[in-house]
Amino acid sequence: MVRMDTRFNQSVAKAFDIIEAFAVRPGPLSLNELMEISNLDRNSTLRMLHTLTALGYLERGPNQRGYVLGKKFLHRTFDYLRSNPLIERANPVLIELQQEAEEGVDLSLHDDLNIVYALRRQTRRRYYFATLVGRTMPVYRTCSGRAIMASLPDERVDDILARSDLVAATPHTIVEPSEIRKKIAQARLDGYAMTVQESLLGELAVAAAVIDHTGLPTAAIHIYGQLSQWTPEDFAQRFGPLVISAAQALSSK
């Protein structure tokens, strides 16, 4: 484990244990709640809270009750987005893609067992949390994740599935590993992956992977729409080629 590494700084890790608690339960969180989630003792938790609040990474909640993430995290989000060359190159591609598709388009980055949305362009009202940059979703049940897995060797796919918590988000989510592998095999043939109501009811989406200079997938572009307006067959026929073209435009030659 990484925490057994002699170079691993336990104090820094404790600070991030506090920060990560807000991913488990959105704030405001009390001292006792932070202790419970982070598994830190009272003194360690108090020291971390004082330091993180002094630095601006935590703030007191409404009426000075509990703690919430601080605005400093938005500063660092800006720094990440402006320093990532792929995101910078992808922005005009997604603008053009949305104009042509007239549907929502996203760029997501591969992060081990998850994808992380880095650019999002929506065309109509959606569930609020589903529109935010930084939202993470499991690789195994997203079209972006499956497009990425379709560009990975089988042993990497097996490792991802073995370490993933395969839980259905909707009645339509595929969680059987053999069935997921079939979808990945189809994505390899088609050049894009497709999901229908696997993450959100009423939504269907197609995605293609962005390949880096080493030949591995680092990101994916996806287009999403509504079943009330499209059949899966028509959606795939219309937008599959568009996501392939956009992903190829961003892939390293």
Salt bridges, closest charged atoms under 4 A:
ASP5 OD2 - ARG7 NH2 3.23
ASP17 OD1 - ARG3 NH2 3.01
GLU33 OE2 - ARG25 NH1 3.64
GLU59 OE2 - LYS71 NZ 2.94
ASP79 OD2 - ARG76 NH2 2.80
ASP79 OD1 - ARG82 NH2 3.31
GLU103 OE1 - ARG124 NH1 2.99
ASP106 OD2 - ARG120 NH2 3.09
ASP106 OD2 - HIS222 NE2 3.35
ASP112 OD1 - ARG163 NH2 2.75
ASP154 OD1 - ARG188 NH1 2.89
ASP158 OD1 - ARG181 NE 3.02
ASP159 OD2 - ARG163 NH2 2.97
GLU179 OE2 - LYS182 NZ 3.22
GLU198 OE1 - ARG146 NH2 2.64
GLU203 OE1 - ARG126 NH2 2.31
